[in-house]
Amino acid sequence: MSEIKSIKEKSNTYDSENSGGFFKTSENLRTFGENQNNYNNMLAEKIEELTKRICTLETEQQQNKELFKRLANELVSLKAEVDRLKLTSRLNTNTIDRLVKAIDISEEKSSENPEKK
């Protein structure tokens, strides 16, 4: 905010209080100086608004970065969990297939040798 005050102070190019002195300032020059000061003050206000907006956007950008980092970490965790579930499913499927094959083999052996029952 001190920057803005200094911008407003620096923007005043015409001092109507000290415009007297040795030479009289013409009315047109006085009007021009006052108009220039008004315009400069308007620009200083716009700069202040833009500075506030930039600060707000920088804050939002930082919050978004933090959010995306958290989401990226969660995504990595989720991918690891999905990979673990796929592996577990594949291992379970392979175990079931081996058990089914073992049952089929034992049924084949028992049907080939019915007298051993």
C-alpha positions as CSV (number, residue, x, y, z in Angstrom):
1,M,0.0,0.0,0.0
2,S,2.9,2.4,0.6
3,E,3.8,1.8,-3.1
4,I,0.3,3.1,-4.0
5,K,0.6,6.2,-1.9
6,S,3.9,7.0,-3.4
7,I,2.5,6.5,-6.8
8,K,-0.4,8.8,-6.0
9,E,2.0,11.4,-4.6
10,K,4.3,11.1,-7.6
11,S,1.4,11.3,-10.0
12,N,0.6,14.9,-9.1
13,T,2.3,17.0,-11.7
14,Y,0.7,20.3,-10.9
15,D,0.6,22.1,-7.6
16,S,-2.2,24.6,-7.6
17,E,-1.4,26.0,-4.2
18,N,2.2,26.9,-5.2
19,S,1.4,27.9,-8.8
20,G,1.6,31.6,-8.0
21,G,5.0,33.0,-7.5
22,F,6.7,35.5,-9.7
23,F,4.8,34.7,-12.8
24,K,1.0,34.4,-13.0
25,T,-0.1,31.0,-14.4
26,S,-2.6,31.3,-17.1
27,E,-6.1,29.8,-16.6
28,N,-5.5,27.3,-19.4
29,L,-2.3,26.0,-17.8
30,R,-4.0,25.7,-14.4
31,T,-6.9,23.8,-16.0
32,F,-4.5,21.6,-17.8
33,G,-2.5,20.9,-14.6
34,E,-5.6,20.0,-12.6
35,N,-6.9,17.8,-15.4
36,Q,-3.5,16.1,-15.6
37,N,-3.6,15.5,-11.8
38,N,-7.1,14.1,-12.0
39,Y,-6.1,11.7,-14.8
40,N,-2.9,10.7,-12.9
41,N,-5.0,10.0,-9.8
42,M,-7.4,7.9,-11.8
43,L,-4.4,5.9,-13.2
44,A,-3.0,5.5,-9.7
45,E,-6.3,4.1,-8.6
46,K,-6.4,1.7,-11.5
47,I,-2.8,0.6,-10.7
48,E,-3.9,0.0,-7.1
49,E,-6.9,-2.1,-8.3
50,L,-4.6,-4.1,-10.6
51,T,-2.1,-4.6,-7.8
52,K,-4.8,-6.0,-5.5
53,R,-6.1,-8.2,-8.3
54,I,-2.6,-9.5,-9.0
55,C,-2.1,-10.3,-5.3
56,T,-5.4,-12.2,-5.3
57,L,-4.5,-14.1,-8.4
58,E,-1.1,-15.0,-7.0
59,T,-2.8,-16.3,-3.8
60,E,-5.2,-18.3,-5.9
61,Q,-2.4,-19.7,-8.0
62,Q,-0.5,-20.8,-4.9
63,Q,-3.6,-22.5,-3.5
64,N,-4.2,-24.2,-6.8
65,K,-0.6,-25.5,-6.9
66,E,-1.0,-26.9,-3.4
67,L,-4.3,-28.5,-4.4
68,F,-2.8,-30.1,-7.5
69,K,0.1,-31.4,-5.5
70,R,-2.3,-33.1,-3.1
71,L,-4.4,-34.4,-6.0
72,A,-1.2,-35.8,-7.7
73,N,-0.2,-37.5,-4.4
74,E,-3.7,-39.0,-4.1
75,L,-3.6,-40.1,-7.7
76,V,-0.3,-41.9,-7.2
77,S,-1.7,-43.6,-4.1
78,L,-4.8,-44.6,-6.0
79,K,-2.8,-46.0,-8.9
80,A,-0.7,-48.0,-6.4
81,E,-3.9,-49.4,-4.8
82,V,-5.4,-50.3,-8.2
83,D,-2.2,-52.0,-9.2
84,R,-2.2,-53.9,-5.9
85,L,-5.8,-55.0,-6.5
86,K,-5.0,-56.1,-10.0
87,L,-2.1,-58.2,-8.8
88,T,-4.2,-59.7,-6.0
89,S,-7.0,-60.5,-8.5
90,R,-4.5,-62.1,-10.9
91,L,-2.9,-64.1,-8.2
92,N,-6.4,-65.3,-6.9
93,T,-7.4,-66.1,-10.5
94,N,-4.2,-68.1,-11.0
95,T,-4.8,-69.9,-7.7
96,I,-8.4,-70.7,-8.6
97,D,-7.2,-72.0,-12.0
98,R,-4.6,-74.3,-10.4
99,L,-7.2,-75.6,-7.9
100,V,-9.7,-76.3,-10.7
101,K,-7.0,-78.1,-12.7
102,A,-6.0,-80.1,-9.6
103,I,-9.7,-81.1,-9.1
104,D,-10.0,-82.0,-12.8
105,I,-6.8,-84.1,-12.6
106,S,-7.9,-85.8,-9.4
107,E,-11.4,-86.5,-11.0
108,E,-9.7,-88.0,-14.1
109,K,-7.5,-90.2,-11.9
110,S,-10.4,-91.3,-9.8
111,S,-12.5,-92.1,-12.9
112,E,-9.5,-94.1,-14.4
113,N,-9.1,-96.1,-11.2
114,P,-12.6,-96.6,-9.8
115,E,-11.6,-99.7,-7.8
116,K,-9.3,-97.7,-5.5
117,K,-12.2,-95.9,-4.0
